[in-house]
Amino acid sequence: MNDNVRGITPESDREHVISLYGHLKGIEREVEVIKTNHLVHLDNKISHVHKDVEALGGKIDKIYWVVLTTVGAVGLVVIESLIGMLK
C-alpha cells in the first residue's frame, strides 16, 4: 500500500490510520465536487434535450394530422369518382 504523503512514510499504526483518514477526506471532497458541479451540468443538458423532444413531438403531431387529412381527402375524391363512374 502506498501511504507516502509528500514523501513521508507512516511508521506506526496510528500514522497509517491518520494517513488513510486524510485520503478518505480528499475522496469525499472530490465526490462532492463531482456531485455539485458535473452532475448539475448533466441534469441541465438532459432537461434541455427533454424540452426539445417535447417541442418536436408537437410538430410531428401536426405533420401527422396534415398527412392523415390529405390521405382522407384523396380517398374521398377516389370514392366520389368511382361513384360517378357507376352512374
C-alpha beads as a LAMMPS data file, in Angstrom:
LAMMPS data file: protein, C-alpha beads

87 atoms
86 bonds

1 atom types
1 bond types

-500.0 500.0 xlo xhi
-500.0 500.0 ylo yhi
-500.0 500.0 zlo zhi

Masses

1 110.0

Atoms # bond

1 1 1 0.000 0.000 0.000
2 1 1 1.343 3.417 -0.924
3 1 1 0.870 5.560 2.152
4 1 1 3.527 8.093 1.222
5 1 1 2.166 11.564 1.756
6 1 1 4.505 14.217 0.364
7 1 1 7.426 11.839 0.771
8 1 1 6.612 10.948 4.403
9 1 1 6.066 7.246 5.113
10 1 1 3.800 6.450 8.098
11 1 1 5.664 4.302 10.619
12 1 1 3.071 3.388 13.232
13 1 1 -0.498 2.138 13.006
14 1 1 -1.713 5.495 14.244
15 1 1 0.079 7.290 11.429
16 1 1 -1.362 4.815 8.904
17 1 1 -4.883 5.483 10.201
18 1 1 -4.340 9.243 10.058
19 1 1 -2.981 8.902 6.510
20 1 1 -5.970 6.813 5.431
21 1 1 -8.341 9.277 7.082
22 1 1 -6.732 12.067 5.051
23 1 1 -7.136 10.064 1.853
24 1 1 -10.815 9.456 2.645
25 1 1 -11.419 13.136 3.309
26 1 1 -9.824 14.002 -0.033
27 1 1 -12.006 11.451 -1.821
28 1 1 -15.099 12.802 -0.066
29 1 1 -14.256 16.312 -1.298
30 1 1 -13.755 15.073 -4.863
31 1 1 -17.067 13.183 -4.811
32 1 1 -18.816 16.302 -3.509
33 1 1 -17.310 18.392 -6.322
34 1 1 -18.486 15.835 -8.863
35 1 1 -21.990 15.787 -7.392
36 1 1 -22.349 19.551 -7.205
37 1 1 -20.686 20.564 -10.474
38 1 1 -20.649 17.791 -13.022
39 1 1 -23.971 16.147 -12.246
40 1 1 -25.746 19.519 -12.269
41 1 1 -24.410 20.180 -15.771
42 1 1 -25.593 16.766 -16.942
43 1 1 -29.027 17.363 -15.406
44 1 1 -29.286 20.712 -17.213
45 1 1 -28.350 19.093 -20.527
46 1 1 -30.894 16.312 -20.046
47 1 1 -33.607 18.834 -19.180
48 1 1 -32.763 20.842 -22.314
49 1 1 -32.918 17.726 -24.515
50 1 1 -36.234 16.716 -22.916
51 1 1 -37.752 20.117 -23.729
52 1 1 -36.527 19.846 -27.333
53 1 1 -38.041 16.379 -27.702
54 1 1 -41.370 17.608 -26.321
55 1 1 -41.405 20.502 -28.810
56 1 1 -40.505 18.140 -31.648
57 1 1 -43.329 15.809 -30.610
58 1 1 -45.864 18.608 -31.120
59 1 1 -44.510 19.319 -34.589
60 1 1 -44.667 15.643 -35.522
61 1 1 -48.296 15.507 -34.358
62 1 1 -49.154 18.430 -36.654
63 1 1 -47.430 16.776 -39.619
64 1 1 -49.246 13.523 -38.845
65 1 1 -52.640 15.230 -38.938
66 1 1 -51.822 17.032 -42.203
67 1 1 -50.828 13.728 -43.830
68 1 1 -53.887 11.974 -42.413
69 1 1 -56.325 14.625 -43.670
70 1 1 -54.619 14.643 -47.089
71 1 1 -54.999 10.870 -47.389
72 1 1 -58.617 11.171 -46.277
73 1 1 -59.322 13.878 -48.862
74 1 1 -57.697 11.826 -51.634
75 1 1 -59.715 8.815 -50.513
76 1 1 -62.943 10.788 -50.715
77 1 1 -62.061 12.055 -54.211
78 1 1 -61.372 8.488 -55.356
79 1 1 -64.646 7.216 -53.889
80 1 1 -66.532 10.119 -55.458
81 1 1 -65.003 9.389 -58.882
82 1 1 -65.883 5.677 -58.544
83 1 1 -69.489 6.533 -57.685
84 1 1 -69.574 8.927 -60.668
85 1 1 -68.380 6.145 -62.968
86 1 1 -71.126 3.783 -61.747
87 1 1 -73.961 6.194 -62.595

Bonds

1 1 1 2
2 1 2 3
3 1 3 4
4 1 4 5
5 1 5 6
6 1 6 7
7 1 7 8
8 1 8 9
9 1 9 10
10 1 10 11
11 1 11 12
12 1 12 13
13 1 13 14
14 1 14 15
15 1 15 16
16 1 16 17
17 1 17 18
18 1 18 19
19 1 19 20
20 1 20 21
21 1 21 22
22 1 22 23
23 1 23 24
24 1 24 25
25 1 25 26
26 1 26 27
27 1 27 28
28 1 28 29
29 1 29 30
30 1 30 31
31 1 31 32
32 1 32 33
33 1 33 34
34 1 34 35
35 1 35 36
36 1 36 37
37 1 37 38
38 1 38 39
39 1 39 40
40 1 40 41
41 1 41 42
42 1 42 43
43 1 43 44
44 1 44 45
45 1 45 46
46 1 46 47
47 1 47 48
48 1 48 49
49 1 49 50
50 1 50 51
51 1 51 52
52 1 52 53
53 1 53 54
54 1 54 55
55 1 55 56
56 1 56 57
57 1 57 58
58 1 58 59
59 1 59 60
60 1 60 61
61 1 61 62
62 1 62 63
63 1 63 64
64 1 64 65
65 1 65 66
66 1 66 67
67 1 67 68
68 1 68 69
69 1 69 70
70 1 70 71
71 1 71 72
72 1 72 73
73 1 73 74
74 1 74 75
75 1 75 76
76 1 76 77
77 1 77 78
78 1 78 79
79 1 79 80
80 1 80 81
81 1 81 82
82 1 82 83
83 1 83 84
84 1 84 85
85 1 85 86
86 1 86 87
